[in-house]
Every structure is written in structure tokens, then in C-alpha cells.
Amino acid sequence: MQPDRFDRATPPLAPTSPGLSVDAQGRGTFAVAAPRAEAVDLVIRQGGAERTQRLRHFDGGLRWDEVTGMTPGTRYGLRVSGPWDPASGLWCNPAKLLQDPWGRGISHSSSLLSSFFPFEVDAMLRPIEQHPTPSDHDNGHEAVWSEVVSDRFDWQDDLRPMVDWDSTVLYELHVKGFTQLFPDLPPELRGTYAGLAHPSVTSYLRSLGVTTLELLPIHAAMDEPHLTRLGLSNYWGYSTMGFFAPEPSLATTAAQRRGAQAVLDEVKTMVRDLHAAGFEVVLDVVYNHTAEGGADGPALSFRGLDSLEYYWNDHGRILDVTGTGATFDPRSVHVMDLILASLRYWVQEVHVDGFRFDLAATLGRDDRGFRPDHPLLRAIATDPVLRQVKLIAEPWDVGTGGWQTGAFPVPFTEWNDAFRDDVRDFWLADRGHRERSGDDAVGGVRDLATRLAGSSDLFTQHDPPHLPAGRSLRSPWASINYVTAHDGFTLRDLTVYETKRNEANGEDNRDGTTNNRSFNHGYEGELSIDAELTAEAAGQIERMRRRTARSILATLLLASGTPMLTAGDERLRTQRGNNNAYCQDNEISWVDWTPDPHAEAVQETVVQLLRLRSEHPQLRAPHFLRPADPQALDAGQIAWFTQNGEPMDHAEWMDARRHLLVMLRPGVHGRDGSDHLLIIHSTEPDPWQVRLPAAPWPQGTARVLLDTALESPAELSGAPIADRTVTVQPGSVVVIGISADWEGASQRLS
């Protein structure tokens, strides 16, 4: 028998970071950050046997020791002895098995059980005592264990697509919701990582024209107590239990049975196959809070290890700027270390192409509030691994000063809520208000124009002083333009409901926003033909709803910035008026693939819009746009006109009765086949005759390239526009291509 390695005179070097670091034989070190713990025991399970090993060393807040036998498939957990003082935020209870915060695999998915709580709870998972005492129930048999996995994987010369930002089209989807009903998938692949990468699915995505898939959270997650009480689950997954391990429930049943290694390999295979199909993979990540929630939540890992180290608190009182009960503390060195290591792991070992940071304002907070130069944000932005991938911030939280759109440092991009609100106002809310009130002086076109041009008002406001005129550290593509997302009404529901229908969530319709900025087009909900609504009237309402949906899609996909589509919007997916479907793992949330000619026609419109965006570089300008010079047009310019073809003046910009806007985006000089684009947006109640701008503006042959008043792009005639006049129907977008006469322009300039 070999002597204990620690019997020698010189002890081994302490690990430089937490987690498990072992060789192929399972020998190495294990460390965990628990500065206030009195003792930490590593519990190792192999087969039916368990052994417990005290982590004997303490250094820099880390409890650590040498380990053996930690080969792939080995399950392990932690038991922590230390202070129990809930009033001060300390919850150490050695009866509760805890997960490794750095664990890369977990044993299984589990519902939230009463034994996961550090104190006694009743059948409804509520604390029994006002001043809780530690539960003595050992939960080792029910607990979710960490499981050792190997990083070995055959990447087959994986080539990441590396799509430039100015060519990126994001597509936000839920792995299960997108694939659960997909008709061409084998049943065993539906709702899974493997299903998302199946050729039938990637073929659909390629035909659509998107470039980058933004996946709702796939980190291991746990349901909240109130959902368990209601018999619901956190379908979206914004309740993270582990920041390295993938969620097993999204893997195939076969992979789940084989264990954590098979689940991880399925995720890697998904990423590899999506790359091979030409798609980037961006993960939605939740580093602002965890599944442990507030003070009445379970102890799954962080709370039982050292709640004061991992969660933001004020003398034991938990701070909540996320609306979830607690806030992960970005001021902590150990929290920063964990977040950075987790991000690097998913890039280096799982090959993902970027991240969307949920409630990212929380990650930039310190004692003074949000700081764009917060150490964590700086560390992410300057990390040699992370600065090479896409970084997308959701730039707000619910704390004081929580709205920070435009304030994140380069190279972050940001969800642009102003784009969402202003586009919804133009196409939906203002129209509904005008229709109900009869007041035509509601709305105008100023805000819409600002969003179409790239939102420079938001993304240049934090530039340093004394930059040369016209120069900014940000680019239009820093604005992630969106009108819908997982949170809120779908595109279809924006045109059908003005009142949320969240009764299925079990909170008496109190949850979810009331600020939907939607327009039901004169009838609330899905149409029901009765004595008050004839078939003819119902048909007219439906046609207008679909037209509005097409027009919103055109506004989104032709604006300057990075567009984000929500999965199913191209098929008019409905959630039946539920604008907070986070707990609906059913047909309310899943994409419906039932053949429908109207849905397929809208899908054709999206395909045409993305083709226009791809074929016309001026729609993807890398810099904020300049006022157009008619004598020297280039693709970095923009001009605005009235319906009469005259340039807009100040009074017209200020006119709230104006509901039609004409935008000129010049083509690329010297490029064969480069058209100038004239894009008309109208929410006028009647058809308008719009004249194309007169000389010296472009005068070549003009054709309609898209008209959202038509049910399908196939209905376009393709004939040249006669008399330089086009009819624009109510609630529609018309895109006109004007052939660029660059030779004639050169002669005029000479």
C-alpha cells in the first residue's frame, strides 16, 4: 500500500481554480470556494458504494484536496459543515448533498423535492417555522449528483461559421419548443438537442435565411417552488442550477439513460452538426441569479456552500434586482471566476459561438449601481477567448437605474427595447388608439425613422468625448433589433390580443406585462363568426392582421442593425394570448407545424425579405448613416421623403398626423446590379399615391420588389412602375428597387 501523498514533507501546490482537475486515471485535485465553511466533505459514489473524503486544505477561500478514482461516470457531491444563522444569511447543513458549482455533468433531471431545502418545509414547500432550524433529513438518495465527464470528443475538423455581425440574422428558439411537433423528425428526436441538428430541421432553417441560432437556456435548471406547487415547470429554463452542465431533459431518452457523458456528447454533436449546416450557435445564459431563489428557497449548491459569498446581501438580507428572490453577486472574486470559466468552457470545449446575457445590467452592478467599466464586464470584453465570440446583453434588470440600453462596452451588442416599442407603436398601438379615439394626431414617424436608421441616439450617447465628427465606437449592428422575443406576445398575438390571457399560469392573470403595445384590429381574440361578425367582416380582419404581421417583419428585417426573429413568428405562431408562457411546456409554447397556406405565405415573405437583406449591402451598413447627398450617393447614406417625393422638413417630422414615411437607401457605387432602395412604410387608413423623388434623386427604372399588402411575394408583377407613382395600401410596406446609373452619375459629376 502506498503511503498517503500528504505524508511527505512538502505538500502539493494548491489548485489555482475551483473544480475537478484530474488525469485519465481520475487522479488530481478537487477544490470548491466556501470561505465561511468549517469543513467540506467530498462524497464519491461509484456503483453502489460511497466514500467520504474531507477536503483538508484551505487556501484563498478554497477548500481542496488530492483525489483519486474520479473517472468519467463517477458521481459526487459535497456536504458542508459550518454556521447555521439564517438571519445572517448562513445555511450550512451537512445533511444536504450539494452539487459542485463547477461540475460539468449532473446525474439526472429532477423535480423540486422537499428534501432539497436546508430547513423543514410543508407539503407546499413553505418553511414550517418562522425562524427555521436545519433539517436533519439526509437527502443523498434523492439529490441531483454531479457526475464526472470527459472532454474527449470527435469534432471532425469542426469549422465555426464565424458570421460577420453585419451579415448576422438571429433566430431565437427553444430546443424543445421548436422541435417537439416538427413533422419530419423521428419521434425519438423530437424535443431534443439531436432533433435540432437533424437535416430536416437545418434544411428548414437554411431555406428561411437565418444565420445564427440563439438557444434559450440549456444550462442545468430546477423549477421554482411556486411552480412546483402549481404542478408546472420552468419550461424556458431561466432558473439555472449549474453553469457548466447541460440540461439532461433536453437530450434524447437514450442519452439520459446512459448518463451525463452521453448528454454532453449529444450537445456537442448538435453544435458540430449545426456548424456543418452553416449556423452559429449562441446560448442564452443566466448568470444574474440561480434556481435557489430567495431566502425561502432550496440549497442545491451555492446557498449550502457559502450564501454570503455567492449572493448579494446586506448584513444577511438578500438583495434582489432580478425579480427572482436573489442576485448572484458579481462583486465576488469567486463568482467572477466561475462566470468567466463557465463562458470559456462553453466556447473552448463545446464550441458555441456566443452568448446572450439575461438581465445583463446585474452583471455590471457594484455598490454604486450599474457601471459600464465593471470589472466583470471588462474581463469578458478583454478575455482572449470571449472577445472572439458574439456577446449580446439584455441591458436591463429591475433594480434602481436598471435600464441601460446603449451603455454596454465594446464589443457587446444589446437588445434594443426602444426598437421593439417604437415599431410596435407605429404599426399597432398608435393605430389602435387612433381607431378608438378618432384622433388622427397620434403617432408620427420620427421615432420609427430613428429605429430604421440604426438607433444612433442610443448607441453613440456613451462615446468618449473628442472623437472626430461622425465617428463612434459603436456600430449599427450593436443594436439587436427585435419586435418579439420569448417573453411577451408572439407576432400573431400582437395583432389579435390587446389583453393578456395568462390564466393557465396559475396566478389569476396577474403575471406578465400589461404594456403590450398591441392592436387587435377591431376584434379581441381569435375570430368567432356570430350575429355581430359576418364572414366577410371576419375575413377582412384576418387579412389586415396578416398584412400588419408582414409589415412588422419587413420593418424589422430591412432596418439598420442586427435583426432577431422569434421562432414561429414566420408561421404566425400563437400562444393564445399568453404573454408570459415561461411555465407552459405544451402546445401553448411549442411551434405548430400544421400545414396552413396563410402561414406558409408569411414564411415566403420572410424568405424574400432576408434575400433582399442579403443582396443589398446598404441594408447592412457597418457605420451609422449620413444624410444623403444626391450628387454623390453611397451606401452609407439615408434620405427621407414625403408621399409627394419631397424631402422631409422640420414641420413634417414634427407632425403627429403623418403616418407614412419614405426612406431612400442608396446602392453600392460601381457594383453591378446594385439597386437604390426606396422603402415606404404606411399606417394611413386609406390607400395613398406615392410619387418617387424627382431629380437629382435616382431616376432609373423602378420596380416593386416587395409589397406586404400582397399575401405572397409570388403575386408581384415585376413590371416597371409607370409615371413614377405607386399605390401604397393601408398598413403596408412597399420596397422599390431603382436601377443605379453609376455611369450617368459619374458624367454628371464630371
C-alpha positions in Angstrom: 0.0 0.0 0.0 1.4 3.3 -1.0 1.8 6.0 1.7 -0.5 9.0 1.7 1.0 11.6 -0.7 0.4 14.2 2.0 2.7 12.4 4.5 5.7 13.9 2.7 7.4 17.0 3.9 6.4 19.3 1.0 2.6 19.4 0.4 1.3 19.7 -3.1 0.6 23.0 -4.7 -2.8 24.4 -4.2 -5.1 24.4 -7.3 -5.3 27.8 -9.0 -9.1 27.5 -9.5 -12.1 25.5 -8.2 -13.5 22.4 -9.7 -12.2 19.0 -10.6 -8.8 18.6 -12.3 -7.8 15.0 -13.0 -5.9 12.9 -15.4 -7.2 9.9 -17.5 -6.9 7.7 -14.4 -9.0 10.0 -12.3 -6.1 11.4 -10.2 -5.7 15.0 -9.5 -7.3 17.7 -7.3 -10.7 19.0 -6.4 -11.4 22.4 -4.9 -14.5 24.4 -4.1 -15.0 28.0 -2.9 -16.5 28.1 0.6 -14.7 30.7 2.7 -17.0 30.5 5.7 -17.4 26.8 5.9 -15.9 25.0 8.9 -15.4 21.7 6.9 -16.3 20.4 3.4 -16.6 16.7 2.6 -16.4 15.3 -0.9 -18.8 12.4 -1.2 -17.9 10.0 -4.1 -20.3 7.3 -5.4 -19.1 4.5 -7.7 -21.5 1.7 -8.4 -23.4 1.0 -5.1 -20.5 2.2 -2.9 -20.0 5.6 -1.3 -16.9 7.1 0.3 -16.4 10.4 2.0 -13.2 12.4 1.9 -12.6 15.5 3.9 -11.1 18.4 1.9 -8.2 19.1 4.3 -6.6 22.1 2.8 -7.8 25.7 2.8 -6.2 28.4 0.7 -7.6 31.7 -0.6 -11.2 30.7 0.2 -10.8 27.3 -1.5 -11.3 24.0 0.3 -9.3 21.4 -1.6 -7.5 18.1 -1.6 -6.0 15.5 -3.9 -8.4 12.9 -5.2 -8.3 9.5 -6.9 -10.8 7.4 -8.8 -12.6 10.4 -10.3 -13.1 8.8 -13.7 -16.0 9.6 -16.2 -19.3 8.3 -14.8 -18.3 8.8 -11.2 -21.0 10.7 -9.2 -20.0 13.0 -6.4 -21.4 15.7 -4.2 -20.5 17.9 -1.2 -21.5 18.1 2.4 -20.7 21.3 4.3 -20.4 21.9 8.0 -20.4 25.4 9.3 -22.6 28.2 10.8 -26.4 28.0 10.7 -27.6 31.6 11.0 -30.4 32.3 8.5 -30.8 35.9 9.8 -27.2 36.5 8.8 -27.5 34.6 5.5 -25.7 31.4 6.6 -27.3 28.0 5.8 -24.7 25.3 6.3 -26.3 21.9 6.7 -24.2 18.7 6.3 -27.4 16.6 5.9 -27.9 18.1 2.4 -25.9 16.8 -0.5 -24.8 19.7 -2.7 -23.6 19.9 -6.3 -20.2 21.0 -7.4 -20.7 24.6 -8.7 -18.1 23.8 -11.4 -19.5 20.3 -12.2 -19.7 19.6 -16.0 -22.4 17.0 -15.7 -25.3 16.1 -13.5 -26.9 12.7 -12.7 -30.4 13.4 -13.9 -33.2 15.9 -14.1 -35.4 16.2 -11.1 -38.5 18.0 -9.9 -38.0 20.2 -6.8 -38.3 18.0 -3.7 -38.9 18.9 -0.1 -35.6 17.3 0.8 -33.7 19.8 -1.2 -34.4 22.5 1.4 -32.0 23.1 4.2 -34.9 23.6 6.7 -38.2 21.8 7.2 -40.9 22.6 4.7 -44.5 21.6 4.5 -46.2 19.9 1.6 -46.4 23.1 -0.3 -42.6 23.7 0.1 -43.0 26.5 2.5 -40.9 26.9 5.7 -42.7 25.3 8.7 -41.1 27.7 11.2 -40.7 31.4 11.2 -37.1 31.0 12.4 -36.1 27.9 10.6 -33.9 25.2 12.1 -31.8 22.8 10.0 -33.5 19.8 8.5 -31.8 16.5 9.6 -33.2 14.5 6.7 -30.3 13.2 4.6 -31.2 13.7 1.0 -28.4 11.7 -0.6 -30.7 9.2 -2.2 -32.9 11.9 -3.8 -30.3 14.5 -4.6 -29.1 15.5 -8.1 -25.4 14.5 -8.1 -22.5 16.0 -10.0 -21.1 13.5 -12.5 -17.5 13.3 -13.9 -17.4 13.7 -17.7 -14.5 13.6 -20.2 -13.7 16.4 -22.6 -12.8 13.9 -25.3 -15.0 14.3 -28.4 -14.6 13.8 -32.1 -15.1 17.3 -33.5 -14.3 16.1 -37.1 -12.5 19.3 -38.0 -15.3 21.5 -36.8 -15.3 24.8 -38.7 -17.3 27.5 -37.0 -19.2 29.7 -39.5 -17.9 33.0 -37.9 -20.6 35.2 -39.4 -19.8 38.9 -39.5 -22.0 41.0 -37.4 -23.3 43.0 -40.3 -24.5 39.8 -42.0 -26.0 38.2 -38.9 -29.7 37.3 -38.6 -30.5 35.9 -35.2 -33.2 33.3 -34.7 -34.3 32.8 -31.1 -35.7 29.4 -30.3 -36.3 26.8 -27.6 -34.7 23.4 -28.3 -37.8 21.5 -27.3 -40.5 24.0 -28.4 -39.0 24.2 -31.9 -38.7 20.5 -32.5 -41.4 18.8 -30.4 -44.0 18.9 -33.2 -41.7 19.1 -36.2 -43.3 16.7 -38.6 -40.2 15.3 -40.4 -38.4 14.3 -37.2 -38.3 10.8 -35.9 -40.4 10.6 -32.7 -37.4 9.8 -30.5 -35.6 13.0 -31.6 -38.5 15.4 -31.0 -37.8 18.0 -28.3 -34.1 17.2 -28.2 -30.7 18.6 -28.9 -30.3 15.8 -31.6 -33.5 16.8 -33.1 -32.5 20.4 -33.6 -29.5 19.4 -35.6 -31.4 16.9 -37.8 -31.1 17.5 -41.5 -34.8 18.1 -41.9 -34.7 20.9 -39.3 -31.5 22.5 -40.6 -32.9 22.4 -44.1 -35.9 24.4 -43.0 -33.6 26.9 -41.2 -31.4 27.3 -44.3 -34.4 27.9 -46.5 -35.5 30.7 -44.2 -32.2 32.5 -44.5 -31.2 33.0 -40.8 -27.5 32.7 -39.8 -27.3 32.4 -36.1 -29.5 30.3 -33.6 -29.9 31.8 -30.2 -31.0 29.0 -27.9 -33.0 29.6 -24.8 -31.1 28.4 -21.7 -29.7 24.8 -21.9 -27.7 25.0 -18.6 -29.0 22.5 -16.0 -32.0 24.0 -14.3 -34.5 23.4 -11.5 -38.1 24.6 -11.1 -39.1 27.2 -8.6 -41.2 26.3 -5.5 -44.3 28.2 -6.7 -44.3 26.3 -10.0 -44.0 23.0 -8.2 -46.9 23.9 -6.0 -48.9 24.6 -9.2 -47.9 21.5 -10.9 -46.0 23.5 -13.6 -42.4 23.6 -14.7 -39.9 26.3 -15.7 -40.1 25.5 -19.4 -37.9 28.4 -20.6 -35.1 27.3 -18.2 -34.2 30.7 -16.7 -33.6 29.0 -13.4 -30.0 27.8 -13.5 -28.8 25.1 -11.2 -25.3 24.6 -12.8 -23.4 26.8 -15.2 -21.2 24.1 -16.7 -23.6 21.1 -17.0 -26.2 20.9 -19.8 -29.8 20.2 -19.0 -30.4 16.5 -19.3 -34.2 16.7 -20.0 -33.5 18.2 -23.5 -31.4 15.2 -24.5 -32.8 12.0 -26.1 -34.1 9.4 -23.7 -31.3 7.1 -24.8 -28.7 9.7 -23.8 -30.3 10.4 -20.5 -30.2 6.7 -19.6 -26.5 6.5 -20.5 -25.7 9.4 -18.2 -24.0 12.8 -18.2 -21.3 11.9 -20.7 -23.9 10.9 -23.3 -25.9 14.1 -22.7 -22.8 16.3 -23.1 -21.8 14.4 -26.2 -25.3 15.0 -27.7 -25.0 18.7 -27.1 -21.5 18.8 -28.7 -22.9 16.7 -31.6 -25.7 19.2 -32.0 -23.2 22.1 -32.1 -20.9 20.3 -34.6 -23.8 19.4 -36.9 -25.3 22.9 -36.8 -21.9 24.3 -37.7 -21.7 21.9 -40.6 -25.1 23.1 -41.8 -23.8 26.7 -41.7 -25.3 28.0 -38.4 -23.7 29.7 -35.5 -24.9 28.7 -32.0 -25.4 31.4 -29.3 -26.5 30.4 -25.8 -28.9 32.4 -23.6 -27.1 32.3 -20.2 -28.4 33.3 -16.8 -25.6 34.5 -14.5 -27.7 37.0 -12.6 -29.5 34.5 -10.3 -29.8 30.8 -9.7 -32.5 28.2 -9.1 -32.0 28.6 -5.3 -34.1 31.8 -5.3 -34.6 33.8 -2.2 -34.2 33.0 1.5 -37.1 30.5 1.4 -35.5 28.5 -1.5 -33.7 25.2 -1.6 -30.0 24.6 -1.0 -28.8 22.9 -4.2 -25.2 24.2 -4.3 -24.3 27.8 -3.6 -26.6 28.5 -0.7 -25.3 25.5 1.2 -21.7 26.2 0.5 -21.5 29.9 1.4 -24.5 32.0 0.7 -22.8 35.2 1.7 -20.0 34.6 -0.8 -22.2 33.8 -3.8 -25.3 36.0 -3.3 -25.5 39.8 -2.9 -26.7 40.6 0.6 -26.7 43.4 3.1 -26.0 42.1 6.6 -27.8 38.8 5.7 -30.7 40.5 3.9 -30.7 39.2 0.3 -30.7 41.8 -2.4 -32.9 41.2 -5.4 -32.5 43.2 -8.6 -33.7 40.3 -10.8 -37.2 39.7 -9.6 -36.3 36.1 -8.7 -35.6 36.4 -5.0 -31.9 36.8 -5.0 -29.0 38.2 -7.0 -25.7 36.4 -7.9 -23.0 38.8 -6.6 -20.7 39.9 -9.5 -18.5 41.7 -6.9 -17.3 38.4 -5.5 -14.0 37.2 -6.9 -15.3 33.6 -6.8 -18.5 34.5 -8.6 -16.5 36.3 -11.3 -14.1 33.4 -11.6 -17.0 31.0 -12.0 -18.8 33.1 -14.7 -15.6 33.6 -16.7 -14.6 29.9 -16.5 -18.1 28.8 -17.5 -18.1 31.1 -20.5 -14.7 29.9 -21.6 -15.7 26.3 -21.1 -18.7 26.6 -23.4 -16.6 28.2 -26.1 -13.5 26.1 -25.9 -15.0 22.7 -25.1 -18.5 22.9 -26.5 -17.6 25.2 -29.4 -20.5 27.6 -29.1 -20.3 30.9 -30.9 -21.5 33.4 -28.4 -23.8 34.3 -25.5 -26.9 36.3 -24.8 -26.7 37.5 -21.2 -30.0 37.5 -19.4 -30.6 40.7 -17.3 -27.0 41.7 -18.0 -27.3 45.0 -16.1 -27.0 42.9 -13.0 -23.5 41.7 -14.1 -22.4 45.4 -14.2 -23.5 46.4 -10.8 -21.5 47.3 -7.7 -22.4 49.3 -4.6 -22.9 52.5 -6.7 -25.2 50.9 -9.3 -24.5 49.9 -12.9 -21.0 50.6 -14.3 -20.1 50.1 -17.9 -16.5 49.6 -16.7 -17.4 47.0 -14.1 -14.6 44.5 -13.6 -16.7 41.6 -14.8 -17.8 43.3 -18.0 -14.2 44.4 -18.6 -12.9 40.9 -18.0 -15.4 39.5 -20.5 -14.7 42.2 -23.1 -10.9 41.7 -22.9 -10.7 37.9 -22.4 -8.7 36.5 -25.4 -11.3 33.7 -25.8 -14.5 35.5 -25.2 -13.8 38.6 -27.2 -13.7 36.4 -30.3 -17.4 35.3 -30.0 -20.7 37.1 -30.1 -21.6 38.9 -26.9 -25.3 40.1 -26.6 -26.5 41.9 -23.5 -30.1 42.2 -22.3 -29.3 45.6 -21.0 -31.7 45.9 -18.0 -32.8 44.5 -14.7 -35.4 45.5 -12.1 -33.0 47.4 -9.8 -32.6 51.1 -9.5 -31.1 52.5 -12.7 -31.8 49.2 -14.3 -32.4 50.4 -17.9 -29.0 50.7 -19.6 -29.7 50.3 -23.3 -26.7 51.6 -25.2 -24.4 51.7 -22.2 -22.5 48.4 -22.5 -18.9 48.5 -23.5 -17.5 47.3 -26.9 -17.7 44.6 -28.1 -21.1 43.9 -26.5 -24.2 44.2 -28.6 -27.6 44.8 -26.9 -31.2 44.0 -27.2 -32.9 47.3 -28.3 -36.1 47.7 -26.4 -36.6 51.1 -28.0 -36.8 49.4 -31.4 -39.4 47.0 -30.1 -41.5 49.7 -28.5 -41.3 52.2 -31.3 -42.1 49.7 -34.1 -45.0 48.3 -32.1 -46.3 51.8 -31.5 -46.2 52.7 -35.2 -47.8 49.5 -36.5 -50.0 48.6 -33.6 -50.6 50.7 -30.5 -50.9 54.1 -32.2 -53.2 52.7 -34.9 -55.5 51.2 -32.3 -55.6 54.5 -30.4 -56.5 56.4 -33.5 -59.2 54.0 -34.4 -60.8 54.1 -31.0 -60.4 57.8 -30.3 -60.9 59.2 -33.8 -57.9 61.5 -33.1 -55.5 61.4 -36.1 -52.8 63.3 -34.3 -51.4 60.2 -32.6 -48.0 58.9 -33.6 -46.0 60.4 -36.3 -42.9 59.0 -38.0 -39.9 60.5 -36.1 -39.3 57.5 -33.7 -39.7 55.0 -36.5 -37.1 56.8 -38.6 -34.6 56.8 -35.8 -35.0 53.0 -35.3 -34.8 52.3 -39.1 -31.6 54.2 -39.3 -29.8 52.2 -36.5 -30.7 53.9 -33.2 -27.6 56.1 -33.1 -29.4 58.2 -30.3 -28.9 55.2 -28.0 -25.6 53.7 -29.2 -23.5 56.8 -29.5 -24.5 58.5 -26.3 -21.7 56.9 -24.3 -18.9 57.6 -26.8 -15.9 59.3 -25.2 -15.5 63.0 -25.9 -13.5 64.5 -28.7 -14.0 61.7 -31.2 -13.8 63.0 -34.8 -17.1 64.1 -36.2 -19.2 61.2 -37.5 -17.2 58.6 -35.7 -18.4 56.3 -33.0 -17.0 53.3 -31.0 -20.3 51.5 -31.7 -21.9 50.3 -34.9 -25.5 49.9 -36.0 -25.1 46.2 -35.7 -24.6 46.7 -31.9 -28.4 47.2 -31.9 -30.2 43.9 -31.7 -33.4 44.8 -33.3 -36.4 42.8 -32.3 -40.2 43.2 -32.0 -41.0 39.9 -30.2 -39.0 37.5 -28.1 -39.6 34.5 -25.9 -41.0 37.0 -23.3 -44.3 38.6 -24.4 -46.8 38.2 -27.2 -45.9 36.4 -30.3 -46.2 38.4 -33.6 -49.5 36.8 -34.3 -50.8 37.6 -30.9 -49.7 41.2 -31.2 -52.3 41.5 -34.0 -55.0 39.5 -32.2 -55.0 40.4 -28.5 -54.8 43.7 -26.6 -55.3 41.9 -23.2 -53.1 39.1 -21.9 -54.6 35.7 -21.4 -52.3 34.1 -18.7 -54.8 32.1 -16.7 -53.0 28.9 -17.4 -50.0 30.1 -15.4 -52.0 29.8 -12.2 -51.6 33.4 -11.0 -55.1 34.7 -11.8 -53.7 36.5 -14.9 -51.6 38.8 -12.6 -48.3 37.8 -14.2 -46.9 39.2 -17.4 -46.8 42.8 -18.7 -49.9 44.9 -19.4 -47.8 47.1 -21.7 -48.2 45.0 -24.8 -48.5 47.9 -27.4 -50.7 45.6 -29.5 -53.7 46.1 -31.7 -56.5 43.5 -32.2 -57.7 45.1 -35.4 -61.2 45.7 -34.1 -61.9 42.3 -32.5 -60.3 40.8 -29.4 -59.1 37.3 -29.8 -59.4 34.7 -32.4 -62.4 35.3 -34.7 -65.8 33.7 -34.0 -68.4 34.3 -36.6 -71.7 35.2 -35.0 -74.5 37.7 -35.3 -72.2 40.6 -34.7 -69.4 39.4 -37.0 -70.1 38.3 -40.5 -67.9 36.0 -42.5 -67.0 38.9 -44.8 -66.0 41.2 -41.8 -64.0 38.3 -40.2 -62.1 37.8 -43.5 -61.3 41.4 -43.7 -60.0 41.5 -40.1 -57.8 38.4 -40.7 -56.4 39.9 -43.9 -55.4 43.1 -42.1 -53.9 41.1 -39.2 -51.7 39.2 -41.6 -50.8 42.3 -43.5 -49.7 44.0 -40.3 -47.6 41.0 -39.4 -45.9 41.1 -42.8 -45.3 44.8 -42.4 -43.7 44.4 -39.0 -41.4 41.7 -40.3 -40.4 44.0 -43.2 -39.6 46.8 -40.8 -37.5 44.5 -38.6 -35.6 42.8 -41.4 -34.9 45.9 -43.5 -33.8 48.2 -40.7 -30.2 49.1 -39.9 -28.9 46.9 -37.1 -28.9 43.2 -36.3 -32.4 41.6 -36.7 -33.6 38.9 -34.4 -36.6 36.7 -35.3 -38.5 34.7 -32.8 -39.1 31.1 -33.8 -42.5 30.6 -35.3 -43.3 34.2 -36.0 -42.7 33.5 -39.6 -45.5 31.0 -39.4 -47.9 33.2 -37.3 -47.4 31.1 -34.2 -49.8 31.9 -31.4 -49.6 31.4 -27.6 -53.4 32.0 -27.4 -52.8 35.4 -25.8 -50.4 34.2 -23.1 -47.6 36.8 -22.9 -45.6 35.0 -20.1 -45.5 31.4 -21.2 -42.4 30.5 -19.3 -44.2 27.7 -17.5 -46.1 26.2 -20.4 -44.4 23.1 -21.6 -47.2 22.2 -24.0 -48.9 23.3 -27.2 -49.2 26.8 -25.9 -45.4 27.2 -26.4 -44.5 24.7 -29.0 -44.2 25.7 -32.6 -47.2 24.4 -34.6 -46.1 23.0 -37.9 -49.6 22.1 -39.2 -49.8 23.0 -42.9 -51.5 26.3 -43.4 -51.4 28.3 -46.6 -51.6 31.7 -44.8 -48.7 30.7 -42.5 -46.7 29.5 -45.5 -47.3 32.7 -47.4 -45.9 34.8 -44.5 -42.9 32.4 -44.4 -42.4 33.2 -48.1 -42.4 36.9 -47.2 -39.7 36.3 -44.6 -37.6 34.4 -47.1 -37.9 37.3 -49.6 -37.1 39.9 -47.0 -33.9 38.1 -45.9 -33.0 37.6 -49.6 -33.3 41.4 -50.1 -31.2 42.0 -47.0 -28.5 39.6 -48.2 -28.5 41.0 -51.8 -28.4 44.7 -50.9 -25.3 45.7 -48.8 -26.7 49.1 -48.0 -29.2 47.4 -45.6 -26.2 46.0 -43.7 -24.1 49.3 -43.4 -21.4 48.9 -40.8 -21.5 52.6 -39.8 -24.2 54.9 -38.7 -25.8 56.5 -41.7 -25.2 60.0 -43.0 -27.7 62.4 -44.7 -27.7 61.5 -48.4 -26.0 63.8 -51.0 -27.9 63.4 -54.3 -24.8 64.3 -56.3 -22.6 61.7 -54.6 -24.7 58.8 -53.3 -23.2 55.9 -51.5 -24.4 53.0 -49.3 -23.6 54.8 -46.1 -26.3 57.4 -46.6 -30.0 57.8 -46.0 -32.7 60.2 -47.1 -36.4 60.7 -46.2 -39.3 61.9 -48.3 -43.0 62.7 -48.1 -45.6 61.0 -50.2 -45.1 63.7 -52.8 -41.4 62.8 -53.3 -40.2 65.9 -51.5 -37.5 65.8 -48.8 -38.9 65.9 -45.3 -38.7 69.3 -43.5 -38.9 70.1 -39.8 -42.6 70.6 -39.6 -43.3 67.3 -41.3 -41.0 65.5 -38.9 -43.0 67.0 -36.0 -46.4 66.3 -37.5 -48.2 63.7 -35.4 -50.8 63.3 -38.2 -48.1 61.9 -40.5 -48.3 58.1 -40.8 -46.4 57.5 -44.0 -42.6 57.5 -44.3 -40.5 57.1 -47.4 -36.8 56.1 -46.9 -34.1 56.0 -49.6 -31.1 53.7 -49.1 -28.6 54.3 -52.0 -26.9 51.4 -53.6 -23.2 50.5 -53.6 -21.3 52.6 -56.1 -19.8 50.6 -59.0 -21.4 47.3 -58.1 -23.2 45.6 -60.9 -26.9 45.1 -60.3 -26.8 47.3 -57.2 -30.2 49.0 -56.9 -31.1 52.0 -54.9 -33.9 51.0 -52.5 -36.9 53.2 -51.7 -38.8 51.7 -48.7 -42.3 53.1 -47.9 -44.0 52.4 -44.5 -47.6 53.4 -44.2 -50.2 53.1 -41.5 -52.5 55.6 -43.2 -56.2 54.4 -43.1 -56.6 54.8 -46.8 -54.5 54.0 -50.0 -52.0 56.7 -50.9 -50.5 57.5 -54.2 -46.8 58.0 -53.5 -44.5 59.7 -56.0 -40.9 58.7 -56.3 -38.5 61.5 -55.6 -37.7 63.8 -58.6 -34.2 64.6 -59.9 -31.5 64.9 -58.7 -32.5 61.8 -56.8 -32.2 58.4 -58.5 -34.2 58.3 -61.8 -33.5 54.8 -63.2 -36.1 52.0 -63.9 -38.1 51.4 -60.8 -39.8 48.1 -59.8 -41.7 46.9 -56.7 -39.5 44.3 -55.0 -41.9 43.6 -52.1 -45.4 44.8 -51.1 -46.7 43.5 -47.8 -50.3 44.3 -49.0 -49.9 41.1 -51.1 -50.4 37.8 -49.4 -47.3 36.3 -51.1 -44.3 37.7 -52.9 -45.3 35.5 -55.8 -48.2 37.9 -56.5 -45.8 40.7 -57.6 -46.0 41.5 -61.3 -42.3 42.6 -61.7 -43.3 45.3 -64.2 -41.7 48.7 -64.1 -43.5 51.4 -62.2 -45.4 53.7 -64.5 -45.4 57.5 -64.1 -43.1 57.2 -61.1 -46.1 56.7 -58.9 -47.0 53.7 -56.7 -50.2 52.9 -54.7 -49.4 52.1 -51.1 -52.2 50.3 -49.3 -53.1 50.9 -45.6 -50.9 49.2 -43.1 -48.3 48.1 -45.7 -44.6 48.3 -46.6 -43.5 48.7 -50.2 -39.9 48.1 -51.3 -38.9 49.7 -54.6 -35.7 49.0 -56.4 -34.4 51.8 -58.7 -31.7 50.8 -61.1 -28.5 52.6 -60.3 -27.0 54.5 -63.3 -23.5 54.9 -61.9 -22.0 55.8 -65.3 -24.5 58.6 -65.7 -23.8 59.8 -62.2 -20.1 60.0 -63.0 -20.8 62.0 -66.1 -23.0 64.4 -64.1 -20.3 64.9 -61.5 -17.6 65.5 -64.2 
